[in-house]
Amino acid sequence: MEPSSIRNVGIAAHIDAGKTTLSERILNVTGKERRVGRVDEGTAVLDWMEEERERGITICSASTTVSWKGCAIQWIDTPGHVDFTLEVERCMRVLDGAVLVVDAVEGVQAQTETVWRQMNQSGVPAIAFVNKCERSGADFLAAVESMRTRLGATAQPLQYPIYEEERLVGVVDLVGRKAYGLVGTSEKPLERIPVHVEDEVEVLRAELLDALADFDVVVLEAVLDGRDPRLSELREALREATIARRLVPVCCGAALRGLGVELLLDAVVDYLPSPLDREPIQGSDPERPEVQIERQPSLEEPFAALVFKLHCDNHGDSTFVRVYSGSLEVGKVAWNPRVGKRERIMEIRRVHADHFETVGRAEVGDILVFRGLSHARPGDTLCSDKARIALESMRQPEPVISRILEPQDATEREGLRKALDRLVREDGALRMREKRSTGQFVVEGMGALHLEVLVHRLLGEYRLKPRVGAPQVSYRECLLGAAEGCAEVRREVAGQVLHGAISLTVEGRDLGPCQVEIACPVPEQVRVELEQALREIGSTGPNLGFRMLGALIRVTGAEFDPTGTGAGLVWAGQQALNQALAACPAGWLEPLMALEVGVPEEFSGGVLADLASRGAVISSVLSEPASCRIQGKVAMAEVFDYSTQVRSLTQGRASFSLVPAGYGPVSSETLAERGLVL
């Protein structure tokens, strides 16, 4: 289809807000699926992984394409659980618009704030959908107000729910002044807007016009003249304000019953941008990073795409890409700047959950799957070999929790290593390292559920049964000062004398990955090998062997035999670095979690006292009708058992969420109390 008729849209929300239920309704309404899948019954089409159907949650983002009013909506259903928030972030990076789902009873919740920040970081315009309006305690206007206060969003209702005897029966479209109700399983226009909601509808519509008048001259003139703007004028003003992210239109309904879904699809088509409405994609010259390049969203431009997701199976890698410019046909090659190699595209697929159809060509605006790529990873650029560009890559978050895996026997070791390598390659939030002294594998992830899913995939998909240790906090080490090291090596290997001498310094900087700077003349081939060896040592802490953050290694002097292999210099560098790390003062870091607890007012005192005993730093206690919301920060090691404790303190009536919030220092005494031998 023409790029102007494409909508690349993702759906995101706090867990259990009804994202997948809404997505399943959209599949049914658009004719993509004849039946409506149910999350609670394990029949949701977009929750296609066995783990997702068993747990009733979305773990892996699922893609599909539906048609609505002449537009192709490439729809991505993202996870809601905090352990899989990186999956949401990567999807937002390649989308043109988003639907933010908010619970009509709970309003904005902790993970809602997280996905909203991810939308802002990627500059993605959004429409909100207040779901579950049929539930007892639902308050549409309160949910809209929570978006304004907690998200800072300029939320403006486009619709208003209709209740009769506390039962949801329909929705009013404020823009077109029409009411819609459910007739069977379809939305049908009602003869008129019910009398008991007319006044509220007119007030909300006037507020909508006032909000649009701040952005649009045509609407402003109509308001000043005391006339009603034409429908086309209103929609055009809404579209421009939404794309510019000055306004967040808010729809409402009940996805489980199918009410409000068609109006939401209308809003997606009318107000969210096409690929042509977004800014040109920015990149750089792979060989000269200081030179900036941009690509217009046009078929006439050279091919440029970003890899944002990878799925590995026994038949090869499925590489999910977003095409930003140009086109590429099956059988052609694309250039990967990260590895400096060409990748031949053997097959192009348009996916529907775990099903697919083969297409012959990828064009600007498409979100597709490439097969046959050997080197591509999430964050990689694929571009024309004759017009190379490197798009901004994706961040790699630091894991906060780890588990130890052991193969049952020696015959299983290689299979376990390959399976873990494949899972880590697929999921950028996972880390894996092998402890050569014990033969154990240490796997790190974003939470207990994240690693539990990994273990279940090893059992189910790979037929492996490793011994699995209990979850542990994934600590980090850091350097607190600076030190110098020097070493000289002279060895005879196979009749050849290998010589090398090196001097270097090491110091702690920010909490990023290890950096190596070589400030003296070294041949390029030896330089690469030396950097790799030093980075490997500098990424492991000198005390407890945890991953080290922020080490800056600077090589200040080097002597070696230019006719040799350079191995002597590498060995000398390793010895000098070990010497410097042993002399440099080091400390420890522990993962911190942003905590939010919603509790009935009568239990707030007990919850606050319990959090204080865990060393939590409370940032705010917000009073709400009959409840309060407690926000703060706490060490992850102190809240391993928190779900059990908070339910015990509140008779099961509390809700809470934990979101990774960086790292903080922890003393050796505290680590010793937690059973770590120093």
VOGU-3710 file (C-alpha; in Angstrom, 3 decimals, decimal comma):
1> mepssirnvg> 0,000/0,000/0,000  0,962/3,651/-0,291  2,911/4,838/2,774  0,208/7,445/3,400  -2,259/4,581/4,006  -0,068/2,816/6,578  -0,363/3,180/10,352  2,408/1,595/12,436  0,840/1,393/15,873  1,792/-0,265/19,143
11> iaahidagkt> -0,372/-0,858/22,180  1,094/-0,497/25,673  -0,138/-0,352/29,259  0,279/-1,553/32,814  -0,147/-5,303/33,203  -3,812/-6,458/33,261  -5,141/-3,219/31,773  -6,545/-5,224/28,847  -4,064/-4,660/25,999  -4,250/-8,145/24,530
21> tlserilnvt> -8,026/-8,336/25,004  -8,348/-5,101/23,033  -5,987/-6,441/20,347  -8,050/-9,625/20,037  -11,223/-7,555/19,584  -9,515/-5,539/16,876  -8,592/-8,753/15,036  -12,248/-9,774/15,144  -13,730/-6,390/14,227  -11,411/-6,000/11,225
31> gkerrvgrvd> -12,162/-9,520/9,994  -8,650/-10,862/10,614  -10,000/-13,537/12,981  -13,489/-15,014/13,102  -13,475/-15,699/16,819  -12,395/-13,520/19,751  -9,465/-15,012/21,646  -9,588/-14,938/25,450  -6,471/-14,331/27,545  -7,921/-16,100/30,603
41> egtavldwme> -8,737/-19,191/28,513  -5,336/-19,292/26,785  -6,908/-18,830/23,334  -5,550/-15,363/22,474  -4,053/-15,383/18,973  -1,389/-12,797/19,775  -0,280/-14,633/22,927  1,097/-17,438/20,783  3,932/-18,682/23,014  3,102/-21,587/25,303
51> eerergitic> 4,438/-19,612/28,268  2,067/-16,725/27,503  -0,994/-18,957/27,281  -0,166/-20,738/30,531  0,469/-17,535/32,484  -2,152/-15,313/30,860  0,328/-12,484/30,227  2,156/-11,112/27,194  5,872/-11,932/27,261  6,915/-11,408/23,659
61> sasttvswkg> 5,622/-8,567/21,483  3,406/-9,886/18,693  2,870/-8,259/15,304  -0,041/-8,377/12,892  -1,561/-6,316/10,084  -5,250/-5,423/9,854  -7,231/-3,341/7,380  -9,617/-0,591/8,389  -11,238/2,025/6,164  -8,631/1,771/3,423
71> caiqwidtpg> -5,638/1,790/5,748  -3,237/-0,995/6,667  -2,643/-0,889/10,426  0,546/-2,723/11,368  -0,313/-3,477/14,983  2,141/-4,569/17,701  0,869/-5,918/21,021  3,585/-5,299/23,641  4,157/-6,842/27,101  2,835/-5,146/30,221
81> hvdftlever> 4,997/-6,812/32,865  7,956/-4,736/34,031  10,415/-7,618/33,465  9,838/-7,270/29,709  9,863/-3,481/29,487  12,857/-3,524/27,096  10,624/-5,258/24,556  8,217/-2,300/24,788  11,024/0,238/24,453  12,387/-1,398/21,303
91> cmrvldgavl> 8,967/-1,525/19,708  8,334/2,157/20,485  11,556/2,991/18,708  10,196/1,802/15,338  6,523/2,792/15,653  4,824/5,909/14,309  1,993/5,973/16,855  0,743/4,241/19,968  -2,408/3,393/21,891  -2,031/3,792/25,659
101> vvdavegvqa> -4,543/1,638/27,534  -5,641/2,878/30,972  -7,779/0,955/33,451  -11,030/2,846/34,141  -10,971/1,709/37,786  -7,270/2,008/38,641  -6,402/4,953/36,403  -2,724/5,520/35,643  -0,503/2,904/37,328  3,248/2,501/37,751
111> qtetvwrqmn> 3,957/0,696/34,483  1,676/3,154/32,663  4,154/5,846/33,638  7,053/3,725/32,389  5,569/3,107/28,929  4,554/6,763/28,712  8,176/7,780/29,292  9,225/5,331/26,573  6,742/6,931/24,178  8,135/10,369/25,022
121> qsgvpaiafv> 11,735/9,240/24,547  10,900/7,936/21,078  8,676/10,922/20,239  5,686/8,685/19,504  2,257/10,389/19,271  -0,414/8,554/21,259  -4,116/7,992/21,633  -5,410/6,774/24,999  -8,128/4,165/25,477  -9,789/3,983/28,895
131> nkcersgadf> -10,720/0,316/29,134  -12,946/-1,706/31,474  -15,582/1,025/31,697  -18,141/-1,715/32,389  -16,561/-2,636/35,743  -17,892/-1,567/39,117  -16,047/1,517/40,302  -15,085/2,662/36,800  -14,693/6,443/36,479  -13,806/7,656/33,011
141> laavesmrtr> -13,208/11,296/33,911  -11,084/10,339/36,931  -8,935/8,156/34,660  -8,502/11,108/32,266  -7,546/13,356/35,172  -4,971/10,799/36,375  -3,354/11,015/32,924  -3,080/14,778/33,311  -1,703/14,740/36,852  0,526/11,652/36,815
151> lgataqplqy> 1,707/11,672/33,195  1,617/15,397/32,531  -0,309/14,583/29,350  -2,722/17,028/27,709  -5,439/14,382/27,745  -8,697/15,407/26,102  -11,787/13,151/25,909  -13,100/12,337/22,434  -15,849/10,119/23,822  -18,014/9,709/26,898
161> piyeeerlvg> -19,519/6,486/28,302  -23,283/6,035/28,627  -24,604/4,278/31,740  -28,129/3,168/32,556  -28,732/1,894/36,078  -24,945/1,658/36,559  -24,612/-0,552/33,482  -22,496/0,487/30,494  -24,727/0,583/27,415  -22,929/2,811/24,926
171> vvdlvgrkay> -20,451/5,525/24,048  -20,930/9,073/22,757  -18,577/10,390/20,058  -17,974/14,035/21,050  -16,533/15,004/17,666  -19,463/13,816/15,566  -22,110/14,240/18,329  -23,300/10,661/17,841  -24,101/7,881/20,295  -23,228/4,240/19,711
181> glvgtsekpl> -24,457/1,133/21,492  -23,950/-2,617/21,258  -26,353/-4,552/19,058  -25,303/-8,153/19,404  -21,529/-7,970/19,050  -21,443/-4,872/16,829  -21,471/-1,170/17,555  -24,482/0,550/16,003  -25,472/4,224/15,972  -28,296/5,110/18,362
191> eripvhvede> -31,146/7,372/17,317  -30,009/10,122/19,645  -27,780/10,915/22,576  -29,568/9,927/25,811  -31,010/12,952/27,601  -29,272/12,244/30,929  -25,784/12,665/29,389  -26,491/15,560/26,997  -25,276/18,284/29,361  -22,028/16,484/30,186
201> vevlraelld> -21,421/15,782/26,495  -21,840/19,448/25,575  -19,501/20,577/28,362  -16,811/18,102/27,289  -17,235/19,046/23,634  -16,829/22,727/24,478  -13,635/21,884/26,390  -12,385/19,945/23,361  -13,033/22,930/21,064  -11,265/25,286/23,486
211> aladfdvvvl> -8,253/22,962/23,614  -8,068/22,735/19,814  -8,488/26,498/19,467  -5,126/26,895/21,237  -3,448/25,024/18,370  -5,571/25,648/15,281  -6,550/28,992/13,735  -9,575/27,579/11,868  -11,106/26,186/15,059  -10,250/29,397/16,922
221> eavldgrdpr> -12,083/31,510/14,347  -15,119/29,236/14,550  -15,190/29,482/18,350  -14,828/33,281/18,293  -17,610/33,517/15,695  -19,851/31,387/17,896  -20,334/28,698/15,262  -19,630/24,990/15,251  -16,554/23,980/13,196  -17,133/21,619/10,306
231> lselrealre> -16,420/17,957/11,025  -13,503/17,909/8,564  -11,980/20,968/10,261  -12,245/19,357/13,670  -10,636/16,133/12,517  -7,827/17,933/10,735  -7,104/20,023/13,839  -7,170/16,915/16,020  -4,816/15,100/13,665  -2,292/17,934/13,603
241> atiarrlvpv> -2,382/18,385/17,389  -1,977/14,631/17,983  0,925/14,222/15,548  2,647/17,260/17,085  2,139/15,591/20,507  0,341/18,644/21,824  -2,782/16,652/22,621  -3,639/13,098/23,650  -7,150/12,164/22,442  -8,870/9,831/24,901
251> ccgaalrglg> -11,315/7,152/23,775  -13,251/4,823/26,053  -15,060/1,493/26,071  -14,994/-2,108/27,183  -12,721/-4,325/25,090  -14,073/-7,516/26,645  -17,565/-6,690/25,369  -16,385/-5,072/22,137  -17,702/-1,600/22,909  -15,684/1,395/21,688
261> vellldavvd> -13,310/-0,701/19,568  -14,548/0,529/16,191  -14,400/4,144/17,346  -10,830/3,563/18,517  -9,885/2,186/15,088  -11,462/5,265/13,490  -9,298/7,442/15,748  -6,149/5,485/14,843  -6,801/6,019/11,123  -7,901/9,661/11,479
271> ylpspldrep> -5,418/11,033/14,026  -2,241/8,941/14,208  0,541/9,592/11,666  1,527/7,630/8,604  5,233/7,003/7,909  5,191/10,126/5,713  4,123/12,315/8,649  7,183/11,536/10,778  10,483/13,401/10,686  13,233/12,030/8,388
281> iqgsdperpe> 15,283/9,344/10,125  18,676/10,554/11,344  21,901/8,554/11,123  25,629/8,888/10,583  28,315/7,779/8,165  29,587/4,378/9,444  33,191/5,310/8,584  32,953/8,930/9,791  30,506/9,026/12,731  30,763/12,822/12,994
291> vqierqpsle> 29,096/13,164/9,559  25,314/13,196/9,961  23,000/11,705/7,325  19,226/11,668/7,022  16,830/9,593/4,981  13,440/10,829/3,829  10,536/8,327/4,049  10,458/7,805/0,295  10,831/4,950/-2,173  13,269/7,134/-4,109
301> epfaalvfkl> 15,757/7,176/-1,223  18,389/4,434/-0,672  17,283/1,488/1,449  17,611/1,930/5,233  16,019/-0,194/7,979  16,472/-0,897/11,681  16,455/-4,332/13,309  14,382/-4,131/16,502  13,637/-7,741/17,413  15,020/-11,224/16,890
311> hcdnhgdstf> 13,328/-14,586/17,296  15,390/-17,764/17,056  14,013/-21,205/16,264  15,286/-24,486/14,870  14,779/-23,252/11,310  16,855/-20,073/11,674  16,535/-16,488/12,870  13,502/-14,312/12,230  14,776/-10,729/12,112  12,087/-8,071/12,645
321> vrvysgslev> 12,864/-4,826/10,807  11,289/-1,430/10,254  11,965/0,027/6,803  12,509/3,800/6,909  13,416/4,503/3,293  13,733/2,859/-0,105  12,949/-0,764/-0,865  14,626/-4,179/-0,962  13,697/-7,345/-2,827  14,131/-10,973/-1,843
331> gkvawnprvg> 17,555/-12,297/-2,831  19,250/-8,895/-2,649  21,906/-7,956/-0,102  21,929/-5,305/2,619  24,956/-3,851/4,403  25,300/-4,219/8,198  27,586/-1,387/9,446  28,105/-2,912/12,908  29,859/-6,008/11,611  30,943/-4,516/8,282
341> krerimeirr> 29,406/-7,344/6,275  26,750/-7,927/3,650  23,606/-9,850/4,560  21,598/-11,643/1,877  17,827/-11,568/2,361  16,592/-15,083/1,596  12,931/-14,531/2,505  10,640/-11,657/3,509  7,567/-12,344/5,629  4,581/-10,386/6,831
351> vhadhfetvg> 3,671/-11,934/10,171  0,423/-12,508/12,022  1,488/-13,663/15,520  3,234/-16,993/14,772  1,798/-17,290/11,234  3,176/-15,560/8,161  2,775/-14,874/4,479  5,721/-14,497/2,120  6,131/-11,223/0,220  8,664/-10,381/-2,461
361> raevgdilvf> 9,625/-6,869/-1,474  10,059/-4,610/1,572  9,158/-0,952/1,132  9,273/2,251/3,147  6,935/2,097/6,159  6,830/-1,711/6,311  7,374/-3,734/9,474  8,441/-7,169/8,274  10,532/-10,222/9,069  13,717/-11,014/7,140
371> rglsharpgd> 15,031/-14,583/7,046  18,521/-15,740/6,205  20,513/-13,086/8,067  23,549/-14,421/9,959  24,900/-11,445/11,875  22,012/-9,056/12,550  21,111/-8,219/16,161  18,506/-5,847/17,669  19,725/-2,291/17,160  21,598/-3,058/13,923
381> tlcsdkaria> 21,119/-1,030/10,773  20,515/-2,651/7,388  21,182/-0,325/4,482  22,145/-0,084/0,846  25,739/-1,121/0,217  26,138/1,851/-2,126  24,684/4,444/0,290  25,685/3,383/3,778  24,166/4,808/6,946  24,290/3,820/10,618
391> lesmrqpepv> 21,082/4,553/12,553  21,177/5,082/16,298  21,373/1,735/18,065  19,314/0,600/21,062  20,304/0,682/24,710  21,267/-2,427/26,647  19,967/-2,257/30,236  21,857/-3,707/33,174  20,243/-6,887/34,599  19,196/-6,886/38,259
401> isrilepqda> 18,798/-10,567/39,110  20,670/-13,788/38,341  20,337/-17,570/38,539  22,907/-20,348/38,260  22,312/-23,188/35,804  24,192/-26,485/35,731  23,906/-29,186/33,054  22,740/-32,574/34,274  25,838/-34,210/32,802  28,707/-33,576/30,402
411> tereglrkal> 26,645/-34,596/27,370  24,156/-31,795/28,042  26,743/-29,034/28,492  27,193/-28,108/24,839  23,458/-28,195/24,183  22,827/-25,927/27,179  25,517/-23,509/26,044  24,069/-23,273/22,536  20,513/-22,823/23,848  21,580/-20,045/26,215
421> drlvredgal> 23,589/-18,347/23,463  20,512/-18,384/21,259  18,209/-17,012/23,976  20,678/-14,262/24,901  21,072/-13,300/21,240  17,301/-13,080/20,952  16,697/-11,084/24,161  18,962/-8,080/24,695  18,005/-7,858/28,377  19,629/-11,234/29,160
431> rmrekrstgq> 23,276/-11,843/30,012  25,097/-15,165/30,260  28,604/-16,089/31,386  30,268/-19,384/32,121  32,195/-19,872/35,354  35,096/-21,932/34,095  36,217/-22,873/37,608  32,907/-24,630/38,378  31,407/-25,255/34,933  28,244/-23,370/35,937
441> fvvegmgalh> 26,370/-20,900/33,755  25,298/-17,598/35,351  22,250/-16,084/33,647  21,162/-12,520/34,465  17,876/-10,819/33,640  15,449/-8,058/34,530  13,464/-9,944/37,165  12,457/-13,270/38,651  9,722/-13,825/36,050  12,121/-12,986/33,225
451> levlvhrllg> 14,507/-15,764/34,292  11,688/-18,158/35,152  10,415/-17,859/31,584  13,933/-18,555/30,294  14,157/-21,748/32,364  10,735/-22,907/31,135  11,782/-22,287/27,539  14,864/-24,441/28,087  12,598/-27,207/29,344  9,855/-26,870/26,737
461> eyrlkprvga> 11,516/-25,693/23,518  14,992/-27,148/23,916  14,179/-30,314/25,909  16,927/-29,537/28,444  16,665/-30,161/32,181  19,437/-28,179/33,890  19,761/-27,882/37,645  18,647/-24,360/38,533  19,709/-22,289/41,539  17,542/-19,852/43,456
471> pqvsyrecll> 17,236/-16,257/42,180  19,976/-13,955/43,455  20,523/-10,222/43,322  22,829/-9,264/40,471  25,364/-7,015/42,193  27,941/-4,889/40,398  31,435/-3,696/41,271  32,980/-0,298/40,589  36,340/1,413/40,994  36,574/4,164/43,612
481> gaaegcaevr> 39,936/5,575/42,592  42,772/5,144/40,124  45,900/2,994/39,887  48,782/2,221/37,557  50,151/-1,066/36,303  53,099/-2,155/34,186  54,404/-5,527/33,083  56,921/-7,065/30,728  56,653/-10,519/29,156  59,316/-12,496/27,364
491> revagqvlhg> 58,369/-16,063/26,421  59,585/-18,642/23,989  56,775/-20,410/22,169  57,466/-22,971/19,435  60,991/-21,677/19,057  59,856/-18,037/18,737  60,538/-15,411/21,411  57,447/-13,346/22,202  58,171/-10,040/23,858  55,966/-7,234/25,073
501> aisltvegrd> 56,013/-4,483/27,700  53,123/-2,238/28,590  52,161/0,476/31,061  48,596/1,547/31,746  46,274/3,311/34,166  42,803/2,338/35,357  40,165/4,490/37,026  36,458/4,570/37,751  34,194/6,795/35,656  30,418/6,687/35,132
511> lgpcqveiac> 28,434/3,465/35,440  28,666/2,529/31,776  30,498/-0,400/30,163  34,275/-0,799/30,353  36,187/1,557/28,031  39,699/1,057/26,631  41,829/3,896/25,260  45,212/3,185/23,636  47,205/6,419/23,732  50,394/5,108/22,107
521> pvpeqvrvel> 51,301/3,687/18,676  50,099/0,088/18,231  49,449/-1,694/14,880  45,737/-2,019/14,078  45,634/-5,821/14,153  47,345/-5,955/17,547  45,225/-3,032/18,801  41,961/-4,920/18,262  43,239/-8,023/20,062  44,662/-5,955/22,924
531> eqalreigst> 41,444/-3,943/23,377  39,370/-7,111/23,473  41,623/-8,754/26,084  41,693/-5,670/28,314  37,941/-5,108/28,012  37,237/-8,700/29,011  39,310/-8,385/32,198  38,046/-4,862/32,940  34,424/-6,016/32,787  34,836/-8,367/35,778
541> gpnlgfrmlg> 35,200/-7,022/39,305  38,410/-7,762/41,217  36,708/-8,718/44,501  33,658/-10,949/44,068  33,744/-11,466/40,304  30,535/-9,513/39,628  30,346/-7,464/36,467  32,244/-4,190/36,829  30,834/-0,877/35,658  32,590/2,307/34,685
551> alirvtgaef> 36,217/1,157/34,335  38,357/3,334/32,065  41,601/1,648/30,971  44,191/3,856/29,290  47,318/2,304/27,740  50,093/4,901/28,066  53,104/2,996/26,735  53,870/-0,173/24,767  56,994/-1,951/23,541  56,961/-5,097/21,396
561> dptgtgaglv> 58,649/-6,866/18,538  57,012/-5,504/15,355  57,906/-8,696/13,480  56,046/-10,903/15,988  52,380/-11,740/16,398  51,661/-9,242/19,169  50,785/-12,023/21,612  53,530/-10,880/23,981  52,009/-7,404/24,172  48,558/-8,842/24,904
571> wagqqalnqa> 49,941/-11,033/27,701  51,800/-8,056/29,161  48,617/-5,982/29,019  46,655/-8,630/30,898  49,280/-8,804/33,654  49,530/-5,009/33,938  45,759/-4,642/34,180  45,456/-7,326/36,860  48,213/-5,521/38,794  46,400/-2,165/38,510
581> laacpagwle> 43,023/-3,608/39,520  44,574/-5,249/42,581  45,963/-1,856/43,670  42,836/0,193/42,908  40,187/0,671/45,632  36,862/-0,851/44,619  33,299/-0,833/45,903  30,024/-2,599/45,332  26,710/-1,566/43,792  23,274/-3,093/44,205
591> plmalevgvp> 20,191/-2,715/41,991  17,546/-0,297/43,238  13,842/-0,538/42,496  11,265/2,220/42,170  8,383/1,027/44,330  4,721/1,951/44,156  2,123/0,486/46,513  -1,608/1,182/46,394  -3,300/0,332/49,704  -6,578/1,044/51,491
601> eefsggvlad> -6,152/3,944/53,913  -6,506/1,783/57,037  -3,463/-0,321/56,116  -1,110/2,498/55,103  0,578/2,753/58,519  1,587/-0,916/58,589  2,856/-0,801/55,013  4,936/2,330/55,667  6,446/0,762/58,802  7,340/-2,398/56,883
611> lasrgaviss> 8,969/-0,385/54,096  10,964/1,604/56,642  12,291/-1,656/58,110  13,512/-2,585/54,615  15,431/0,663/54,254  13,089/2,127/51,642  13,299/5,857/50,899  9,707/7,113/50,587  9,334/9,966/48,104  5,572/10,560/48,348
621> vlsepascri> 2,353/9,353/49,930  -0,584/10,425/47,766  -4,067/10,368/49,274  -6,849/9,115/47,032  -10,502/8,383/47,789  -10,493/5,599/50,445  -6,883/4,654/49,592  -3,356/5,982/49,298  -0,484/5,497/46,902  3,019/5,129/48,347
631> qgkvamaevf> 6,017/5,793/46,112  9,701/5,389/46,881  12,944/3,582/46,185  14,310/0,439/47,823  17,164/-2,021/47,386  16,070/-5,066/45,401  17,591/-7,444/47,954  15,095/-6,112/50,517  11,954/-6,848/48,490  12,483/-10,402/47,277
641> dystqvrslt> 9,577/-11,571/49,440  7,556/-8,379/49,231  4,547/-9,740/47,359  3,808/-12,176/50,186  4,404/-9,626/52,927  2,330/-6,804/51,466  -0,641/-9,097/50,869  -0,373/-10,326/54,453  -0,294/-6,752/55,786  -3,322/-5,656/53,740
651> qgrasfslvp> -5,470/-8,811/53,722  -4,727/-9,207/50,033  -6,143/-5,791/49,120  -2,917/-4,044/48,037  -1,441/-3,659/44,579  2,215/-2,918/43,991  4,838/-2,674/41,278  8,635/-2,633/41,161  10,585/-0,987/38,336  14,407/-1,035/37,997
661> agygpvsset> 15,788/2,347/39,018  19,547/2,082/38,559  22,244/1,145/41,042  23,301/2,439/44,436  26,331/1,801/46,691  26,213/-1,015/49,237  28,699/-1,610/52,044  30,809/-4,704/52,581  29,142/-5,163/55,995  25,717/-5,331/54,365
671> laerglvl> 26,946/-7,830/51,792  28,429/-9,967/54,564  25,076/-9,926/56,388  23,455/-11,209/53,187  25,830/-14,168/53,085  28,359/-12,992/50,517  31,945/-13,917/51,459  34,289/-10,942/51,072
//
